[in-house]
Structures are given as C-alpha cells and as structure tokens.
C-alpha cells in the first residue's frame, strides 16, 4: 500500500521485485514521491559516497 501510494520505494535487492508493479503504477500516476523529481536513496549514496566519508573523517578528527 505504501509503495502503491508513492510513500515508499521497491528495494529490488531485498524484495526481489515484489513491489515493482505497485511502484510502476505510482510512477505512472505521479503520486507521493513520484510527483516531482526523486533520486533513489541508493543512487544518492553512491553519488556522494566520497563526500560523506570525507565529512565523517573530518568530524572524527575535529571532535576527538
């Protein structure tokens, strides 16, 4: 229900595509997170991996 209403995404790695049909319907109807621009969390993390690691190391150095 949450995927169908655009409030969650289908993590194919874990669900083996069980919710892909519901996600496709939500995308087609442009509801919830699909009503505008949306970047999948795993894509965002992959894109900013080095930035996040740098900030984490910077935090450790400055706070210890």
KOLSEVO-233130 format. One record per residue (C-alpha): residue in three letters; residue number from 0; z, x, y. Coordinates in steps of 0.001 Angstrom, whole numbers. Each point is the difference from the previous one (the first is absolute). Example, Ala and Ser with C-alpha at 12.3 -4.5 7.8 and 13.67 -1.06 7.14 Angstrom:
REM residues 2
     r     k         z         x         y
   ALA     0      7800     12300     -4500
   SER     1      -660      1370      3440
REM end
This chain:
REM residues 64
     r     k         z         x         y
   UNK     0         0         0         0
   UNK     1       845      2793      2467
   UNK     2     -3248      1855      -720
   UNK     3     -2000     -3222       239
   UNK     4      1547      -757      3418
   UNK     5      -676      3511      1290
   UNK     6      3658      1068        84
   UNK     7      -367      2680     -2694
   UNK     8     -2728      2124     -1574
   UNK     9     -1071       608     -3561
   UNK    10      1107      3500     -1004
   UNK    11     -2626       407     -2686
   UNK    12      1670      3153     -1302
   UNK    13      3016     -2055     -1072
   UNK    14     -1370     -3513      -492
   UNK    15     -3216      1027     -1780
   UNK    16     -1864     -2390      2335
   UNK    17      2040     -3058      -931
   UNK    18        24     -1167      3632
   UNK    19     -3452      1202      1060
   UNK    20     -1500     -3487       -14
   UNK    21      2808     -1309      2214
   UNK    22      -458      2967      2363
   UNK    23     -3746      -590       207
   UNK    24       575     -3651       905
   UNK    25      2493       999      2722
   UNK    26     -2479      2546      1387
   UNK    27     -2821     -2541       -33
   UNK    28      2140     -2582      1807
   UNK    29      1393      2687      2356
   UNK    30      3634     -1074      -377
   UNK    31      3192      1997       482
   UNK    32      -552      3762       136
   UNK    33     -3726      -567      -464
   UNK    34      -322     -1920      3285
   UNK    35      -514      3245      1905
   UNK    36      -452      3692      -684
   UNK    37      2091      1231     -2912
   UNK    38       329      3383     -1656
   UNK    39      1425        49     -3514
   UNK    40      3343      1879      -117
   UNK    41     -1197      2502     -2620
   UNK    42     -3050       807      2141
   UNK    43      2182       480      3088
   UNK    44      2401      2293     -1882
   UNK    45     -2902      2037     -1384
   UNK    46     -1512       329      3466
   UNK    47      3253      1116      1672
   UNK    48      1547      1931     -2903
   UNK    49       103      3381      1779
   UNK    50      1258     -1498      3241
   UNK    51      2859     -1758     -1802
   UNK    52       926      3175     -1898
   UNK    53       -45      2035      3226
   UNK    54      2245     -2503      1772
   UNK    55      2420       -34     -2951
   UNK    56       269      3812       -10
   UNK    57       378        19      3769
   UNK    58      2860     -2494      -335
   UNK    59      1709      2122     -2661
   UNK    60      -277      3184      2049
   UNK    61      1273     -1558      3201
   UNK    62      2862     -1961     -1555
   UNK    63      1550      2543     -2374
REM end
